[in-house]
């Protein structure tokens, strides 16, 4: 079973519906017991890093989430769910994040006439060994993005996909059982559904 973490905000319903469309057994988890009962975890996200971390903390979900990752079970972070894995974020005046990945989440510079936030379709260029969740998806495929901050990854060997928006940044991360993407697969039509399907088959 796949569990979608509920920390009090986020696009839970659209992610839930995407997995149900694929025929996956899925549950929304807002307690340590619920989180401990699933095989795979998805951490979706919209909103600010600080608010999301506070929501996770209030529900006592941080420890079981980190234990799930440490135990080698599949984890998928979506959008903010990727950013929260890093050491720290500049968002909301700055905050410490989960520290699973070395690096910092930074505000887009907004140079070259590019609007912030980035909203819309952009491409993902595959990096390194083909990540299992991208199986059957062509290089430079389009996915849907909505975000003002990007991940400055200090573990580039685990960058599975890269996107350009004024700067080149990690838009997909893969390290052992950790899979995370900056875009929204649940809003990315055929390619996004294929990525979620691949995750369910890990």
N, CA, C and O of each residue as an XYZ file, in Angstrom:
808
protein
N       0.839     -1.199      0.000
C       0.000      0.000      0.000
C       0.877      1.253      0.000
O       1.938      1.281      0.623
N       0.423      2.275     -0.698
C       1.111      3.560     -0.739
C       0.403      4.547      0.180
O      -0.818      4.691      0.123
N       1.163      5.216      1.014
C       0.612      6.208      1.930
C       1.007      7.612      1.511
O       2.179      7.877      1.243
N       0.032      8.514      1.452
C       0.279      9.919      1.135
C       0.225     10.707      2.437
O      -0.779     10.676      3.148
N       1.298     11.405      2.742
C       1.394     12.106      4.020
C       0.532     13.364      4.009
O       0.627     14.193      3.105
N      -0.308     13.488      5.034
C      -1.135     14.674      5.250
C      -0.552     15.460      6.412
O      -0.631     15.022      7.560
N       0.037     16.627      6.123
C       0.592     17.474      7.186
C      -0.236     18.744      7.380
O       0.211     19.687      8.032
N      -1.449     18.763      6.808
C      -2.349     19.884      7.040
C      -2.540     20.797      5.857
O      -3.400     21.677      5.888
N      -1.752     20.607      4.805
C      -1.929     21.387      3.583
C      -1.329     20.586      2.439
O      -0.716     19.541      2.657
N      -1.506     21.073      1.237
C      -0.929     20.362      0.105
C      -1.997     19.834     -0.836
O      -3.191     19.918     -0.550
N      -1.557     19.295     -1.950
C      -2.460     18.841     -3.007
C      -2.751     17.352     -2.854
O      -2.532     16.565     -3.776
N      -3.247     16.978     -1.678
C      -3.439     15.562     -1.385
C      -4.434     14.893     -2.329
O      -4.190     13.791     -2.818
N      -5.541     15.555     -2.578
C      -6.614     14.899     -3.318
C      -6.211     14.582     -4.744
O      -6.530     13.504     -5.246
N      -5.509     15.502     -5.415
C      -5.123     15.235     -6.800
C      -4.101     14.106     -6.885
O      -4.135     13.301     -7.815
N      -3.184     14.047     -5.905
C      -2.208     12.947     -5.871
C      -2.921     11.631     -5.563
O      -2.663     10.613     -6.206
N      -3.809     11.656     -4.588
C      -4.598     10.473     -4.220
C      -5.373      9.958     -5.434
O      -5.367      8.760     -5.717
N      -6.040     10.868     -6.150
C      -6.852     10.463     -7.296
C      -5.996      9.878     -8.412
O      -6.424      8.951     -9.100
N      -4.792     10.409     -8.598
C      -3.902      9.886     -9.635
C      -3.522      8.435     -9.341
O      -3.528      7.593    -10.239
N      -3.190      8.146     -8.075
C      -2.849      6.767     -7.708
C      -4.056      5.854     -7.816
O      -3.925      4.710     -8.253
N      -5.225      6.335     -7.428
C      -6.434      5.519     -7.553
C      -6.745      5.227     -9.014
O      -7.174      4.123     -9.351
N      -6.533      6.210     -9.884
C      -6.738      6.020    -11.320
C      -5.857      4.892    -11.846
O      -6.250      4.145    -12.742
N      -4.655      4.781    -11.271
C      -3.711      3.738    -11.676
C      -4.020      2.391    -11.035
O      -3.345      1.400    -11.312
N      -5.047      2.352    -10.173
C      -5.422      1.113     -9.521
C      -4.611      0.778     -8.295
O      -4.648     -0.355     -7.815
N      -3.865      1.764     -7.771
C      -3.020      1.523     -6.605
C      -3.834      1.576     -5.316
O      -4.730      2.408     -5.172
N      -3.516      0.689     -4.387
C      -4.087      0.724     -3.043
C      -3.406      1.858     -2.292
O      -2.210      1.778     -2.010
N      -4.147      2.913     -1.962
C      -3.537      4.135     -1.435
C      -4.332      4.644     -0.242
O      -5.551      4.488     -0.184
N      -3.624      5.260      0.717
C      -4.264      5.813      1.905
C      -3.629      7.151      2.245
O      -2.447      7.372      1.979
N      -4.415      8.041      2.833
C      -3.891      9.309      3.338
C      -3.518      9.117      4.797
O      -4.332      8.652      5.595
N      -2.281      9.475      5.148
C      -1.732      9.183      6.475
C      -1.462     10.476      7.237
O      -0.720     11.338      6.767
N      -2.071     10.606      8.419
C      -1.849     11.798      9.238
C      -1.441     11.447     10.663
O      -1.560     12.274     11.567
N      -0.953     10.206     10.868
C      -0.504      9.784     12.192
C       0.657      8.808     12.041
O       0.798      8.177     10.994
N       1.497      8.675     13.083
C       2.602      7.713     13.012
C       2.131      6.289     12.751
O       2.767      5.561     11.988
N       1.031      5.879     13.368
C       0.529      4.518     13.168
C       0.127      4.281     11.720
O       0.425      3.233     11.148
N      -0.555      5.265     11.131
C      -0.972      5.123      9.734
C       0.238      5.055      8.816
O       0.251      4.291      7.850
N       1.251      5.852      9.117
C       2.455      5.880      8.292
C       3.227      4.561      8.395
O       3.824      4.097      7.423
N       3.202      3.972      9.583
C       3.918      2.723      9.794
C       3.276      1.526      9.129
O       3.891      0.464      9.029
N       2.031      1.686      8.667
C       1.288      0.555      8.092
C       1.404      0.456      6.580
O       0.839     -0.457      5.978
N       2.140      1.394      5.944
C       2.223      1.386      4.478
C       3.608      0.946      4.027
O       4.580      1.011      4.780
N       3.673      0.491      2.766
C       4.934      0.023      2.190
C       5.735      1.141      1.539
O       6.965      1.153      1.591
N       5.018      2.082      0.922
C       5.637      3.202      0.226
C       5.053      4.497      0.764
O       3.894      4.542      1.176
N       5.863      5.552      0.757
C       5.405      6.848      1.247
C       5.562      7.889      0.149
O       6.566      7.921     -0.562
N       4.542      8.746      0.026
C       4.602      9.903     -0.856
C       4.427     11.152     -0.012
O       3.485     11.255      0.773
N       5.343     12.102     -0.177
C       5.249     13.395      0.512
C       5.005     14.464     -0.547
O       5.952     14.943     -1.170
N       3.732     14.847     -0.760
C       3.430     15.888     -1.734
C       3.566     17.259     -1.083
O       3.797     17.357      0.123
N       3.425     18.306     -1.870
C       3.536     19.589     -1.203
C       3.243     20.795     -2.050
O       3.660     20.892     -3.204
N       2.507     21.726     -1.445
C       2.414     23.101     -1.903
C       2.498     23.959     -0.648
O       2.266     23.472      0.458
N       2.831     25.234     -0.820
C       2.955     26.100      0.346
C       4.401     26.269      0.762
O       5.314     26.023     -0.027
N       4.614     26.692      2.009
C       5.957     27.026      2.470
C       6.602     25.871      3.224
O       5.921     25.039      3.823
N       7.924     25.840      3.182
C       8.677     24.804      3.886
C       8.429     24.866      5.386
O       8.208     23.841      6.031
N       8.468     26.075      5.935
C       8.313     26.227      7.381
C       6.955     25.714      7.852
O       6.877     25.000      8.851
N       5.889     26.071      7.147
C       4.549     25.615      7.530
C       4.425     24.096      7.408
O       3.816     23.447      8.258
N       5.008     23.533      6.343
C       4.942     22.088      6.159
C       5.677     21.355      7.265
O       5.181     20.356      7.786
N       6.857     21.842      7.627
C       7.624     21.212      8.710
C       6.887     21.302     10.032
O       6.901     20.357     10.822
N       6.242     22.438     10.276
C       5.454     22.568     11.510
C       4.284     21.596     11.521
O       3.959     21.013     12.555
N       3.649     21.426     10.354
C       2.552     20.467     10.258
C       3.008     19.041     10.499
O       2.331     18.277     11.187
N       4.156     18.678      9.935
C       4.721     17.349     10.170
C       5.056     17.142     11.643
O       4.809     16.075     12.205
N       5.618     18.174     12.256
C       6.009     18.078     13.667
C       4.795     17.951     14.576
O       4.798     17.141     15.503
N       3.755     18.743     14.322
C       2.547     18.681     15.156
C       1.906     17.295     15.127
O       1.300     16.871     16.111
N       2.034     16.603     14.023
C       1.435     15.271     13.882
C       2.423     14.148     14.218
O       2.118     12.970     14.035
N       3.598     14.520     14.706
C       4.642     13.537     15.075
C       5.005     12.632     13.901
O       5.189     11.426     14.068
N       5.106     13.228     12.707
C       5.365     12.440     11.507
C       6.823     12.469     11.057
O       7.208     11.689     10.187
N       7.635     13.347     11.626
C       9.009     13.468     11.141
C       9.816     12.206     11.445
O      10.481     11.668     10.560
N       9.763     11.736     12.678
C      10.543     10.550     13.059
C      10.149      9.314     12.242
O      11.036      8.641     11.715
N       8.846      8.984     12.113
C       8.502      7.802     11.306
C       8.824      7.976      9.827
O       9.135      6.998      9.147
N       8.756      9.196      9.320
C       9.127      9.452      7.934
C      10.608      9.168      7.717
O      10.980      8.484      6.764
N      11.446      9.689      8.595
C      12.888      9.468      8.469
C      13.243      7.999      8.693
O      14.167      7.482      8.065
N      12.522      7.332      9.574
C      12.761      5.901      9.817
C      12.401      5.084      8.579
O      13.108      4.139      8.226
N      11.309      5.447      7.925
C      10.899      4.768      6.689
C      12.015      4.866      5.646
O      12.353      3.880      4.991
N      12.579      6.059      5.500
C      13.663      6.251      4.533
C      14.896      5.453      4.947
O      15.506      4.778      4.117
N      15.263      5.526      6.213
C      16.445      4.811      6.706
C      16.313      3.309      6.557
O      17.304      2.612      6.339
N      15.088      2.807      6.673
C      14.845      1.364      6.541
C      14.887      0.882      5.094
O      14.769     -0.315      4.834
N      15.053      1.809      4.153
C      15.199      1.425      2.755
C      13.909      1.209      2.006
O      13.909      0.608      0.932
N      12.805      1.689      2.555
C      11.526      1.537      1.863
C      11.306      2.706      0.894
O      11.801      3.806      1.137
N      10.570      2.478     -0.201
C      10.425      3.507     -1.232
C       9.765      4.790     -0.720
O       8.766      4.758      0.000
N      10.352      5.903     -1.112
C       9.847      7.240     -0.754
C       9.814      8.091     -2.013
O      10.762      8.083     -2.799
N       8.720      8.828     -2.206
C       8.604      9.765     -3.317
C       8.225     11.138     -2.782
O       7.181     11.298     -2.151
N       9.079     12.130     -3.035
C       8.766     13.513     -2.703
C       8.315     14.251     -3.951
O       8.900     14.088     -5.022
N       7.268     15.068     -3.810
C       6.728     15.827     -4.929
C       6.769     17.311     -4.597
O       6.201     17.737     -3.591
N       7.436     18.104     -5.433
C       7.530     19.550     -5.325
C       8.121     19.944     -3.957
O       9.318     19.754     -3.740
N       7.330     20.476     -3.054
C       7.829     20.796     -1.719
C       8.361     19.550     -1.017
O       9.249     19.635     -0.170
N       7.812     18.399     -1.376
C       8.289     17.140     -0.813
C       9.717     16.818     -1.196
O      10.382     16.065     -0.485
N      10.214     17.367     -2.305
C      11.638     17.302     -2.641
C      12.416     18.328     -1.828
O      13.444     17.997     -1.237
N      11.941     19.559     -1.792
C      12.671     20.634     -1.120
C      12.872     20.362      0.369
O      13.909     20.716      0.930
N      11.898     19.743      1.003
C      11.996     19.468      2.442
C      13.114     18.487      2.774
O      13.562     18.437      3.919
N      13.572     17.708      1.801
C      14.642     16.741      2.053
C      15.995     17.418      2.279
O      16.897     16.810      2.856
N      16.149     18.664      1.832
C      17.448     19.323      1.879
C      17.778     19.836      3.274
O      16.951     19.788      4.185
N      19.012     20.332      3.421
C      19.471     20.813      4.732
C      18.690     22.026      5.198
O      18.288     22.112      6.359
N      18.479     22.964      4.283
C      17.870     24.226      4.679
C      17.176     24.871      3.478
O      17.410     24.494      2.329
N      16.314     25.855      3.770
C      15.609     26.593      2.729
C      15.655     28.080      3.041
O      15.602     28.477      4.205
N      15.754     28.902      2.004
C      15.698     30.355      2.156
C      14.278     30.858      2.375
O      14.079     32.013      2.751
N      13.298     30.003      2.145
C      11.903     30.428      2.171
C      11.476     30.889      3.563
O      11.958     30.371      4.570
N      10.573     31.864      3.613
C       9.993     32.372      4.866
C      11.054     32.839      5.859
O      10.940     32.606      7.062
N      12.079     33.496      5.341
C      13.131     33.979      6.213
C      14.183     32.951      6.550
O      15.116     33.239      7.300
N      14.049     31.762      6.011
C      15.030     30.695      6.227
C      14.585     29.708      7.279
O      14.020     30.092      8.303
N      14.838     28.432      7.029
C      14.525     27.402      8.022
C      15.365     26.162      7.750
O      15.788     25.917      6.620
N      15.599     25.385      8.803
C      16.264     24.091      8.677
C      15.237     23.070      8.208
O      14.107     23.044      8.696
N      15.636     22.228      7.255
C      14.728     21.203      6.743
C      15.120     19.825      7.296
O      15.693     19.745      8.382
N      14.825     18.759      6.579
C      14.996     17.410      7.128
C      16.439     16.910      7.081
O      16.795     15.990      7.818
N      17.268     17.498      6.233
C      18.682     17.133      6.217
C      18.977     15.760      5.648
O      19.996     15.157      5.985
N      18.113     15.263      4.801
C      18.357     13.967      4.148
C      19.321     14.127      2.983
O      20.102     13.224      2.683
N      19.261     15.290      2.323
C      20.098     15.599      1.173
C      20.915     16.850      1.477
O      20.383     17.819      2.019
N      22.193     16.838      1.136
C      23.034     18.011      1.361
C      22.732     19.088      0.318
O      22.712     18.811     -0.881
N      22.499     20.306      0.779
C      22.244     21.395     -0.138
C      21.217     22.359      0.426
O      20.745     22.209      1.553
N      20.882     23.356     -0.389
C      20.011     24.442      0.050
C      18.956     24.726     -1.002
O      19.196     24.590     -2.202
N      17.785     25.123     -0.529
C      16.698     25.523     -1.413
C      16.719     27.047     -1.505
O      16.620     27.737     -0.490
N      16.849     27.572     -2.737
C      17.055     29.003     -2.951
C      15.974     29.598     -3.842
O      15.370     28.905     -4.661
N      15.742     30.888     -3.669
C      14.789     31.619     -4.494
C      15.354     31.799     -5.898
O      16.525     32.140     -6.065
N      14.514     31.567     -6.908
C      14.935     31.838     -8.274
C      15.405     33.290     -8.388
O      14.775     34.176     -7.810
N      16.491     33.559     -9.116
C      16.982     34.926     -9.239
C      16.071     35.835    -10.039
O      16.157     37.056     -9.908
N      15.196     35.270    -10.868
C      14.279     36.093    -11.643
C      14.968     36.895    -12.722
O      14.486     37.960    -13.109
N      16.078     36.402    -13.207
C      16.830     37.109    -14.243
C      16.327     36.719    -15.633
O      15.507     35.814    -15.782
N      16.832     37.416    -16.639
C      16.537     37.122    -18.048
C      15.044     37.211    -18.357
O      14.539     36.530    -19.249
N      14.347     38.066    -17.600
C      12.931     38.271    -17.862
C      12.034     37.128    -17.437
O      10.853     37.113    -17.786
N      12.566     36.165    -16.687
C      11.772     35.016    -16.250
C      10.953     35.378    -15.017
O      11.469     35.962    -14.064
N       9.690     35.028    -15.048
C       8.811     35.338    -13.929
C       9.016     34.345    -12.794
O       9.322     33.175    -13.023
N       8.845     34.820    -11.583
C       8.883     33.978    -10.392
C       7.540     34.142     -9.683
O       7.161     35.267     -9.355
N       6.808     33.049     -9.436
C       7.222     31.652     -9.586
C       7.234     31.172    -11.033
O       6.639     31.786    -11.919
N       7.933     30.051    -11.246
C       7.829     29.330    -12.511
C       6.511     28.563    -12.495
O       6.283     27.717    -11.630
N       5.658     28.865    -13.450
C       4.373     28.173    -13.549
C       4.203     27.696    -14.974
O       4.169     28.506    -15.901
N       4.096     26.399    -15.159
C       3.851     25.864    -16.489
C       4.752     24.701    -16.831
O       5.370     24.094    -15.956
N       4.817     24.399    -18.107
C       5.515     23.213    -18.589
C       6.979     23.509    -18.844
O       7.327     24.565    -19.374
N       7.826     22.578    -18.467
C       9.261     22.678    -18.733
C       9.803     21.255    -18.893
O       9.151     20.279    -18.520
N      11.003     21.164    -19.453
C      11.566     19.853    -19.743
C      12.472     19.377    -18.613
O      12.992     20.172    -17.830
N      12.643     18.075    -18.552
C      13.561     17.430    -17.607
C      14.578     16.631    -18.411
O      14.219     15.707    -19.140
N      15.840     16.990    -18.274
C      16.920     16.260    -18.946
C      17.465     15.203    -17.995
O      17.900     15.527    -16.890
N      17.445     13.950    -18.414
C      17.915     12.849    -17.576
C      19.425     12.960    -17.346
O      20.181     13.349    -18.236
N      19.836     12.610    -16.135
C      21.248     12.658    -15.769
C      21.671     11.311    -15.203
O      20.909     10.659    -14.488
N      22.893     10.901    -15.529
C      23.444      9.680    -14.965
C      22.673      8.439    -15.387
O      22.051      8.407    -16.449
N      22.724      7.417    -14.539
C      21.989      6.177    -14.783
C      20.498      6.470    -14.780
O      20.011      7.234    -13.946
N      19.774      5.859    -15.716
C      18.338      6.128    -15.827
C      17.615      5.725    -14.539
O      17.661      4.570    -14.118
N      16.958      6.693    -13.934
C      16.219      6.471    -12.691
C      15.015      5.567    -12.965
O      14.326      5.760    -13.967
N      14.749      4.591    -12.106
C      13.642      3.656    -12.349
C      12.278      4.320    -12.528
O      11.450      3.796    -13.273
N      12.013      5.448    -11.877
C      10.688      6.060    -12.025
C      10.522      6.745    -13.382
O       9.412      7.137    -13.742
N      11.626      6.895    -14.145
C      11.552      7.465    -15.488
C      11.537      6.392    -16.580
O      11.668      6.707    -17.763
N      11.379      5.133    -16.185
C      11.334      4.058    -17.165
C      10.197      4.298    -18.164
O       9.056      4.539    -17.771
N      10.521      4.229    -19.454
C       9.505      4.415    -20.481
C       9.176      5.866    -20.783
O       8.266      6.139    -21.566
N       9.897      6.803    -20.179
C       9.686      8.235    -20.407
C      10.886      8.786    -21.179
O      12.029      8.554    -20.785
N      10.647      9.493    -22.241
C      11.731      9.988    -23.086
C      12.498     11.125    -22.399
O      11.942     11.883    -21.604
N      13.784     11.220    -22.728
C      14.601     12.330    -22.258
C      14.027     13.645    -22.781
O      13.463     13.700    -23.874
N      14.180     14.699    -21.984
C      13.676     16.034    -22.327
C      12.155     16.062    -22.457
O      11.609     16.877    -23.200
N      11.479     15.184    -21.745
C      10.020     15.227    -21.716
C       9.546     16.415    -20.882
O      10.270     16.924    -20.027
N       8.318     16.841    -21.150
C       7.734     17.981    -20.442
C       6.952     17.506    -19.211
O       6.265     16.485    -19.230
N       7.090     18.299    -18.138
C       6.323     18.106    -16.914
C       5.844     19.465    -16.423
O       6.350     20.504    -16.846
N       4.859     19.445    -15.525
C       4.241     20.692    -15.061
C       4.857     21.147    -13.737
O       4.915     20.391    -12.767
N       5.313     22.400    -13.721
C       5.995     22.975    -12.552
C       5.202     24.157    -11.986
O       4.581     24.917    -12.728
N       5.237     24.295    -10.659
C       4.737     25.488     -9.969
C       5.621     25.694     -8.743
O       5.429     25.026     -7.727
N       6.596     26.616     -8.825
C       7.466     26.840     -7.666
C       8.299     28.105     -7.844
O       8.617     28.518     -8.959
N       8.642     28.707     -6.695
C       9.474     29.913     -6.664
C      10.904     29.613     -6.227
O      11.798     30.440     -6.409
N      11.116     28.446     -5.657
C      12.426     28.072     -5.103
C      12.947     26.836     -5.827
O      12.174     25.991     -6.280
N      14.264     26.746     -5.925
C      14.891     25.615     -6.604
C      15.919     24.975     -5.681
O      16.384     25.598     -4.727
N      16.266     23.735     -5.971
C      17.181     22.967     -5.132
C      18.612     23.087     -5.654
O      18.923     22.642     -6.759
N      19.469     23.693     -4.845
C      20.908     23.742     -5.123
C      21.519     22.519     -4.453
O      21.875     22.550     -3.275
N      21.632     21.461     -5.212
C      21.991     20.143     -4.701
C      23.501     20.004     -4.552
O      24.243     20.207     -5.513
N      23.959     19.659     -3.351
C      25.380     19.441     -3.107
C      25.766     17.966     -3.210
O      26.878     17.580     -2.848
N      24.837     17.146     -3.709
C      25.117     15.739     -4.013
C      24.748     15.491     -5.478
O      23.825     14.730     -5.768
N      25.480     16.144     -6.409
C      25.088     16.093     -7.827
C      25.099     14.695     -8.420
O      24.437     14.442     -9.427
N      25.851     13.775     -7.799
C      25.877     12.413     -8.319
C      24.512     11.731     -8.216
O      24.282     10.705     -8.856
N      23.604     12.301     -7.410
C      22.268     11.731     -7.259
C      21.202     12.542     -7.993
O      20.006     12.317     -7.805
N      21.637     13.486     -8.828
C      20.685     14.211     -9.674
C      20.233     13.282    -10.800
O      21.040     12.859    -11.627
N      18.948     12.970    -10.822
C      18.392     12.090    -11.863
C      17.815     12.875    -13.021
O      17.636     12.332    -14.111
N      17.518     14.160    -12.797
C      16.979     15.008    -13.847
C      17.303     16.456    -13.559
O      17.367     16.872    -12.403
N      17.508     17.219    -14.615
C      17.886     18.623    -14.464
C      16.999     19.478    -15.359
O      16.640     19.079    -16.466
N      16.652     20.667    -14.856
C      15.797     21.600    -15.584
C      16.439     22.980    -15.569
O      17.129     23.342    -14.616
N      16.209     23.745    -16.629
C      16.735     25.110    -16.739
C      15.598     26.110    -16.568
O      14.569     26.022    -17.237
N      15.802     27.064    -15.657
C      14.893     28.205    -15.538
C      15.697     29.366    -14.964
O      15.583     29.709    -13.787
N      16.504     29.951    -15.820
C      17.448     30.966    -15.368
C      18.701     30.355    -14.796
O      19.804     30.850    -15.028
N      18.539     29.284    -14.052
C      19.645     28.475    -13.534
C      19.335     27.009    -13.842
O      18.177     26.634    -14.027
N      20.380     26.191    -13.893
C      20.184     24.742    -14.010
C      20.076     24.173    -12.599
O      20.936     24.428    -11.756
N      19.032     23.411    -12.343
C      18.817     22.911    -10.982
C      18.329     21.456    -11.019
O      17.861     20.960    -12.044
N      18.456     20.801     -9.877
C      17.995     19.418     -9.733
C      16.471     19.397     -9.696
O      15.857     19.892     -8.750
N      15.869     18.822    -10.732
C      14.409     18.688    -10.760
C      13.958     17.263    -10.492
O      12.763     17.001    -10.354
N      14.919     16.333    -10.419
C      14.621     14.948    -10.028
C      15.834     14.401     -9.283
O      16.976     14.579     -9.707
N      15.566     13.738     -8.175
C      16.633     13.232     -7.299
C      16.396     11.747     -7.063
O      15.263     11.309     -6.862
N      17.491     10.972     -7.092
C      17.397      9.532     -6.828
C      18.623      9.086     -6.054
O      19.753      9.194     -6.532
N      18.387      8.588     -4.863
C      19.460      8.034     -4.033
C      18.912      6.806     -3.328
O      18.163      6.908     -2.356
N      19.302      5.638     -3.838
C      18.831      4.369     -3.273
C      17.301      4.327     -3.295
O      16.714      4.281     -4.376
N      16.647      4.340     -2.147
C      15.190      4.237     -2.090
C      14.481      5.589     -2.114
O      13.256      5.653     -2.011
N      15.253      6.671     -2.251
C      14.687      8.021     -2.227
C      14.511      8.517     -3.661
O      15.471      8.609     -4.426
N      13.277      8.830     -4.002
C      12.941      9.403     -5.300
C      12.188     10.707     -5.031
O      11.277     10.737     -4.204
N      12.562     11.774     -5.720
C      11.879     13.040     -5.489
C      11.958     13.901     -6.740
O      12.966     13.904     -7.447
N      10.871     14.637     -7.004
C      10.793     15.465     -8.207
C      10.253     16.841     -7.847
O       9.422     16.978     -6.950
N      10.736     17.862     -8.559
C      10.274     19.226     -8.313
C       8.928     19.492     -8.988
O       8.144     20.306     -8.501
N       8.660     18.826    -10.081
C       7.414     19.036    -10.820
C       6.271     18.252    -10.176
O       6.464     17.508     -9.214
N       5.082     18.441    -10.733
C       3.885     17.755    -10.236
C       3.492     16.647    -11.209
O       2.844     16.930    -12.216
N       3.855     15.415    -10.944
C       3.462     14.331    -11.863
C       1.951     14.168    -11.965
O       1.440     13.792    -13.020
N       1.233     14.446    -10.884
C      -0.222     14.288    -10.908
C      -0.897     15.309    -11.827
O      -2.085     15.187    -12.127
N      -0.140     16.315    -12.274
C      -0.670     17.330    -13.193
C       0.061     17.304    -14.539
O      -0.101     18.207    -15.361
N       0.855     16.273    -14.749
C       1.707     16.213    -15.941
C       1.228     15.198    -16.976
O       2.013     14.702    -17.784
N      -0.056     14.900    -16.942
C      -0.695     14.070    -17.958
C       0.011     12.721    -18.119
O       0.359     12.083    -17.125
N       0.223     12.289    -19.351
C       0.724     10.939    -19.633
C       2.060     10.663    -18.961
O       2.226      9.617    -18.334
N       3.024     11.586    -19.079
C       4.349     11.353    -18.494
C       4.289     11.270    -16.970
O       4.968     10.447    -16.356
N       3.475     12.124    -16.375
C       3.358     12.111    -14.924
C       2.724     10.835    -14.404
O       3.178     10.276    -13.406
N       1.680     10.373    -15.073
C       1.042      9.128    -14.662
C       1.991      7.945    -14.820
O       1.984      7.024    -14.003
N       2.808      7.973    -15.875
C       3.782      6.902    -16.066
C       4.794      6.887    -14.937
O       5.173      5.820    -14.456
N       5.236      8.064    -14.511
C       6.185      8.143    -13.392
C       5.569      7.572    -12.107
O       6.221      6.813    -11.390
N       4.330      7.933    -11.823
C       3.676      7.415    -10.623
C       3.470      5.906    -10.712
O       3.632      5.189     -9.725
N       3.114      5.434    -11.894
C       2.957      3.986    -12.098
C       4.281      3.266    -11.841
O       4.306      2.219    -11.195
N       5.374      3.826    -12.345
C       6.689      3.222    -12.116
C       7.006      3.166    -10.617
O       7.571      2.186    -10.134
N       6.643      4.213     -9.897
C       6.897      4.219     -8.446
C       6.123      3.097     -7.754
O       6.650      2.453     -6.847
N       4.892      2.861     -8.169
C       4.095      1.807     -7.517
C       4.683      0.427     -7.755
O       4.391     -0.507     -7.008
N       5.511      0.283     -8.789
C       6.076     -1.028     -9.141
C       7.453     -1.275     -8.544
O       8.052     -2.322     -8.787
N       7.957     -0.335     -7.774
C       9.285     -0.522     -7.161
C       9.270     -1.671     -6.159
O      10.296     -1.971     -5.549
